Amino acid sequence: MPSACKRAKLERMTYYGSKELAASFRTVRNNTITIAEEISEDKYGFRASPESRSVAQTLVHMAVVTRLPQQIHFVEARTDLNGFDFFGFFGGVIVPEEQKSRTKAEIIAILKSEGDKIEAQLAGCSEDFLAQTIRFPEGMTPATKTRFEMLLGVKEHEMHHRGQLMVIERMLGITPHLTRQMMERMQSMQAASAAQKG
């Protein structure tokens, strides 16, 4: 009878695959959209500092920066990033989109449409595709990552910027919806605990 470790080598078991990757991204994007909806349009020009992106620019950045992993993983299906023009892609695709003037409704629409695209692509990844090793440009650390780890970074990147927007909400006098939901859960638990003791 083989040991548990040996069986794990024989049987491929994945607990977090393409469906989970897509679902977790959708959760993050939906929370971003809620923030975009709760900040009033007259505050979309607000910047935390003069050199920072405005609220509008940050939201557009979050919407369209997914085009970079789409280009790398789904258009070119690269396994080696040597020679990929990151600066050219950002300067030619991402930055111009951030600079376009858009209404609040247009920004929310692009968050939804771009989110739908990347979510569908993530959901369609095979386990073999996610397991592929991607070589990074010479001198970078680490030298390689799996495609899965890189695509997990799509969600992580958005959460980074969502954190910035939640701080901006506080600066604008808005209690972020995730904080409100947590407070409601805590109040409900405290009320239930008090009822049991009473």
C-alpha positions in Angstrom: 0.0 0.0 0.0 1.6 3.3 -1.1 2.0 6.1 1.5 -0.1 9.2 1.3 2.8 11.2 -0.2 3.3 8.6 -2.9 -0.4 8.5 -3.7 -0.4 12.3 -4.0 2.3 11.9 -6.6 0.3 9.3 -8.5 -3.0 11.1 -8.3 -3.1 14.7 -9.5 -5.2 16.7 -7.1 -5.9 20.4 -7.5 -7.8 22.4 -4.9 -7.6 25.7 -6.6 -7.9 25.7 -10.4 -9.3 27.7 -13.2 -12.9 27.9 -11.8 -11.7 29.1 -8.4 -9.3 31.5 -10.1 -12.2 33.0 -12.1 -14.6 33.1 -9.2 -12.2 34.8 -6.9 -11.4 37.4 -9.5 -15.1 38.0 -10.0 -15.5 38.6 -6.3 -12.7 41.1 -6.3 -14.0 42.9 -9.4 -17.5 43.1 -8.0 -16.2 44.8 -4.9 -14.3 47.2 -7.1 -17.5 48.0 -9.0 -19.3 48.6 -5.7 -16.6 51.1 -4.7 -16.9 52.8 -8.1 -20.7 53.1 -7.7 -20.4 54.5 -4.1 -18.0 57.3 -4.9 -19.9 60.2 -6.4 -18.9 61.3 -9.9 -17.9 64.8 -8.7 -15.2 63.0 -6.6 -13.8 61.0 -9.5 -11.1 63.7 -10.1 -9.9 63.4 -6.5 -6.2 62.5 -6.0 -4.6 61.4 -2.7 -1.5 63.3 -3.8 -0.6 65.4 -6.8 1.5 62.6 -8.4 -1.2 59.9 -7.8 -3.8 58.7 -10.2 -7.2 60.2 -9.7 -10.1 58.0 -8.7 -11.2 57.8 -12.3 -7.7 56.9 -13.5 -7.3 54.3 -10.9 -10.6 52.6 -11.8 -9.7 52.7 -15.5 -6.2 51.3 -14.7 -7.8 48.4 -12.8 -10.2 47.8 -15.7 -7.7 47.7 -18.6 -4.5 46.5 -16.9 -5.9 43.0 -17.4 -5.0 43.4 -21.1 -1.3 42.8 -20.1 -1.8 39.2 -18.8 -4.3 38.6 -21.6 -1.6 39.5 -24.1 1.1 37.4 -22.4 -1.0 34.3 -21.6 -3.9 34.2 -24.0 -2.8 36.0 -27.1 0.8 35.1 -27.3 0.8 32.2 -24.8 4.4 33.0 -23.9 6.6 30.8 -21.8 9.5 33.2 -22.0 9.1 37.0 -21.3 12.6 37.9 -22.7 11.9 40.3 -25.5 8.4 41.3 -24.4 8.1 45.1 -24.5 6.5 45.8 -21.1 7.1 49.6 -21.4 5.8 49.7 -24.9 2.7 47.9 -23.9 2.0 50.1 -20.9 2.8 53.3 -22.9 0.9 52.3 -25.9 -2.2 50.5 -24.4 -2.6 51.1 -20.6 -1.6 54.7 -20.1 -3.6 56.2 -23.0 -6.7 54.5 -21.7 -6.1 56.0 -18.2 -5.9 59.4 -19.7 -9.2 59.3 -21.7 -12.0 61.3 -20.3 -14.9 59.1 -19.3 -18.1 59.5 -17.3 -18.7 57.5 -14.1 -21.2 55.3 -16.1 -18.6 54.7 -18.8 -16.0 53.7 -16.3 -18.3 51.3 -14.5 -19.2 49.8 -17.9 -15.6 49.2 -18.8 -14.9 47.6 -15.4 -17.8 45.2 -16.1 -16.9 44.4 -19.8 -13.1 44.0 -19.2 -13.9 41.9 -16.1 -16.2 39.6 -18.0 -13.4 39.0 -20.6 -10.7 38.1 -18.2 -13.0 36.0 -16.0 -14.0 33.9 -19.0 -10.4 33.4 -20.0 -9.4 32.4 -16.5 -12.3 30.0 -16.2 -11.2 28.3 -19.5 -7.6 27.5 -18.4 -6.6 23.8 -18.4 -4.6 22.5 -15.5 -1.7 21.8 -17.9 -1.8 25.4 -19.1 -1.8 26.8 -15.5 1.2 24.5 -14.6 3.4 25.8 -17.4 6.6 27.6 -16.3 7.2 31.1 -17.5 10.8 32.4 -17.8 11.3 36.0 -16.7 13.7 38.5 -18.3 17.3 38.0 -17.4 18.3 39.4 -14.0 14.8 39.3 -12.5 14.0 37.4 -9.3 12.6 34.8 -9.3 13.8 33.6 -12.6 10.6 31.7 -13.3 7.0 31.5 -12.1 4.1 29.2 -13.1 1.4 30.6 -15.3 -1.0 29.9 -12.4 1.0 32.2 -10.0 1.2 34.9 -12.6 -2.6 34.8 -13.3 -3.3 34.8 -9.6 -1.4 38.1 -9.6 -4.3 39.6 -11.7 -6.5 39.4 -8.6 -3.7 40.5 -6.2 -3.0 43.6 -8.3 -6.6 44.6 -8.2 -6.8 44.1 -4.5 -3.8 46.4 -4.1 -5.5 49.2 -5.9 -8.8 48.5 -4.2 -7.1 49.0 -0.9 -6.0 52.4 -2.1 -9.5 53.3 -3.1 -10.9 52.2 0.3 -8.4 54.7 1.9 -9.6 57.3 -0.5 -13.2 56.5 0.4 -12.3 57.3 4.1 -10.7 60.5 3.0 -14.0 61.4 1.2 -16.0 60.6 4.3 -17.3 57.2 3.0 -17.2 54.1 5.1 -16.2 51.3 2.7 -18.9 48.7 2.0 -16.7 45.8 3.1 -16.2 47.6 6.5 -19.9 48.2 6.8 -20.6 44.5 6.1 -18.1 43.4 8.6 -19.6 45.7 11.3 -23.1 44.4 10.5 -21.9 40.8 10.9 -20.2 41.6 14.2 -23.3 43.4 15.5 -25.5 40.4 14.5 -23.1 38.0 16.3 -23.0 40.1 19.4 -26.8 40.3 19.4 -27.1 36.6 19.0 -24.6 36.0 21.8 -26.5 38.4 24.1 -29.8 36.6 23.3 -28.3 33.2 24.2 -27.0 34.6 27.5 -30.3 36.3 28.3 
